Amino acid sequence: MRKSSRACQPFGLRIVGPTVASAIFLSACSVTTEPLSFLQVETAANQNLASLDIDQEPIDGPIGLYEAMARALKYNLDHRVEVMRIALAQKELASATTGMLPKLMASAGYDMRSNENASYSRSIFSNSLSAEPTTSTEKSNVSADLKFSYNVLDFGLSYVRAKQSADKALIAEELRRRVVVRIVEEVRTAYWKALSADQLLDGFSRLEGQVKKTLDDNRRLRASGQTSPLATLTYERELVDIRREIGQVERQLKTAKLELAGLMGLRPGTAYKIIEPKRTIVDLDTRLQDIDTLLQIALTNRSEFREILYKKRINEAETRAALLEALPTASLTAGVAYDSNDLLYNSNWALLGTRIGWNAMKLFQYPARRKMVKADRELLAAQEKALTMAIVTQVYVAKARYAHLRREAIDTAEFLDIQRQILRQTQAGMAAAAQSQQTLIREEMNTLVASSRFDVAYADLQTAFANVYAALGLNPWDEDVDLASSLREIASALRAAWRERGDLDG
């Protein structure tokens, strides 16, 4: 009588097997947290600090406006992140495209057993067993096969996903364009403010000693009773008020040079100088005076608007993908196989087959998927309208702000010119002994304040000028520029583009 295979198992094997499996399971569940050590964090921090400004062209002189922009576009870390994001999206597109290829599967294996894979046969009429067991398999054999498999549904889905990946890569490019526009606008703002801060600090440092000496002399005169206390106090109030105003302007501008260094990708604390260009009141290109033209340019160039349109294409593709997933699929298989079993009549053969399958649950899930895609489409339509309104508003605001700040810059320039004439008259009176030293110091301080006000107004005008083009979504240059080029070439392209737009400075 034949014994069951379970009865033939050794008792020890039945005990050891579950025990080993339990031990493996428990060891897999005993994972403990390992926080980073202080040394690991410190090492990573030092490595990052050391690599902040590597592979940069050295600073060999004062930096101009367009060289600052070129350095920011070439070395700004935020921009580098966006470039890497585009590279990742392109690799994802390449990966999605390979999904349309047929699958080529190769497999090989070796099997061995301790006894013969034999069996009895039983008659279905007499229910009698054969006299001896037989086998058609050796105790050990090697098998291998190579198959091509092509799924029609997978091809369709892969094609749709590849189109979606292509649109995502284009969205990444639009995000990079947005970062480029923002960086150029921020560099322009920081550059002019940093220049204003340098001039303000230089001017105040020249006068600071004289102001302190004049205040001390004035207080001694008041204490000695040689002059009217009200006159000396009024004079002190004027000087202190002027000094306070200079301090307020200084506070607004003091960090601009640090911000500019960060935008250019320079290590914090790097010493550099910036070129002092002439200051002319910028004017928009005459082609950009018509508001309807501005709106048309903005809606066709803003990266946010293009991003919404790409997302709508992705949504349309998702509708097709949901439908394809709900359909039956057909797969084709072809290949060759080999088996070392000597008891086989044919040890190698060709394979050819087809199979049709259908996950019926996908059909029940399709209405929910379709509603989700529809809701996403409606959300994108609402976002498109809201974004259109936001872009139109930004264009109007940017143009109005530019006009206001241009008028303000003209007024402060005129005020500065008048104040300089007053200073020259005071200096002439001082030479003729008709004016006092105190009056001269006061007018020099007033001139410094007027100059600082003009610097701030001009920096705001430059910011508003750049903001108009940012609201329009226009690139900082007219033609594509290879950022692998030298700083000189990039700066030259930027300068040519912005001078054509009306900015003659930098």
Secondary structure as the mmCIF struct_conf table of DSSP 4:
data_model
#
loop_
_struct_conf.conf_type_id
_struct_conf.id
_struct_conf.beg_label_comp_id
_struct_conf.beg_label_asym_id
_struct_conf.beg_label_seq_id
_struct_conf.end_label_comp_id
_struct_conf.end_label_asym_id
_struct_conf.end_label_seq_id
HELX_LH_PP_P HELX_LH_PP_P1 ARG A 2 SER A 4
TURN_TY1_P TURN_TY1_P1 SER A 5 CYS A 8
BEND BEND1 GLN A 9 GLN A 9
HELX_RH_AL_P HELX_RH_AL_P1 PHE A 11 ALA A 28
TURN_TY1_P TURN_TY1_P2 CYS A 29 CYS A 29
HELX_LH_PP_P HELX_LH_PP_P2 PRO A 35 SER A 37
HELX_RH_AL_P HELX_RH_AL_P2 PHE A 38 ALA A 50
TURN_TY1_P TURN_TY1_P3 SER A 51 ASP A 55
BEND BEND2 GLY A 61 GLY A 61
HELX_LH_PP_P HELX_LH_PP_P3 PRO A 62 PRO A 62
STRN STRN1 ILE A 63 ILE A 63
HELX_LH_PP_P HELX_LH_PP_P4 GLY A 64 GLY A 64
HELX_RH_AL_P HELX_RH_AL_P3 LEU A 65 TYR A 75
HELX_RH_AL_P HELX_RH_AL_P4 LEU A 77 THR A 98
TURN_TY1_P TURN_TY1_P4 GLY A 99 MET A 100
BEND BEND3 LEU A 101 LEU A 101
HELX_LH_PP_P HELX_LH_PP_P5 PRO A 102 PRO A 102
STRN STRN2 LYS A 103 MET A 112
BEND BEND4 SER A 114 ASN A 115
STRN STRN3 SER A 119 SER A 119
STRN STRN4 ARG A 122 ARG A 122
TURN_TY1_P TURN_TY1_P5 ILE A 124 SER A 126
HELX_LH_PP_P HELX_LH_PP_P6 SER A 128 SER A 128
STRN STRN5 LEU A 129 LEU A 129
HELX_LH_PP_P HELX_LH_PP_P7 SER A 130 SER A 130
BEND BEND5 ALA A 131 GLU A 132
STRN STRN6 THR A 134 THR A 134
BEND BEND6 SER A 136 THR A 137
BEND BEND7 LYS A 139 LYS A 139
STRN STRN7 SER A 140 ASN A 151
HELX_RH_AL_P HELX_RH_AL_P5 VAL A 152 SER A 224
TURN_TY1_P TURN_TY1_P6 GLY A 225 GLY A 225
BEND BEND8 GLN A 226 THR A 227
HELX_RH_AL_P HELX_RH_AL_P6 PRO A 229 LEU A 253
TURN_TY1_P TURN_TY1_P7 LYS A 254 THR A 255
HELX_RH_AL_P HELX_RH_AL_P7 ALA A 256 LEU A 263
TURN_TY1_P TURN_TY1_P8 MET A 264 GLY A 265
HELX_LH_PP_P HELX_LH_PP_P8 LEU A 266 ARG A 267
TURN_TY1_P TURN_TY1_P9 PRO A 268 GLY A 269
STRN STRN8 ILE A 274 ILE A 274
HELX_RH_3T_P HELX_RH_3T_P1 THR A 286 LEU A 288
HELX_RH_AL_P HELX_RH_AL_P8 ILE A 291 ASN A 301
HELX_RH_AL_P HELX_RH_AL_P9 SER A 303 ALA A 326
BEND BEND9 LEU A 327 LEU A 327
STRN STRN9 THR A 329 ASP A 339
TURN_TY1_P TURN_TY1_P10 ASP A 342 LEU A 343
BEND BEND10 LEU A 344 TYR A 345
BEND BEND11 SER A 347 SER A 347
STRN STRN10 ASN A 348 GLY A 357
HELX_RH_AL_P HELX_RH_AL_P10 ALA A 360 ALA A 431
TURN_TY1_P TURN_TY1_P11 ALA A 432 ALA A 433
BEND BEND12 GLN A 435 GLN A 435
HELX_RH_AL_P HELX_RH_AL_P11 GLN A 437 LEU A 472
TURN_TY1_P TURN_TY1_P12 GLY A 473 GLY A 473
BEND BEND13 PRO A 476 GLU A 479
TURN_TY1_P TURN_TY1_P13 LEU A 483 ALA A 484
BEND BEND14 SER A 485 SER A 485
HELX_RH_AL_P HELX_RH_AL_P12 LEU A 487 GLU A 500
TURN_TY1_P TURN_TY1_P14 ARG A 501 GLY A 502
#
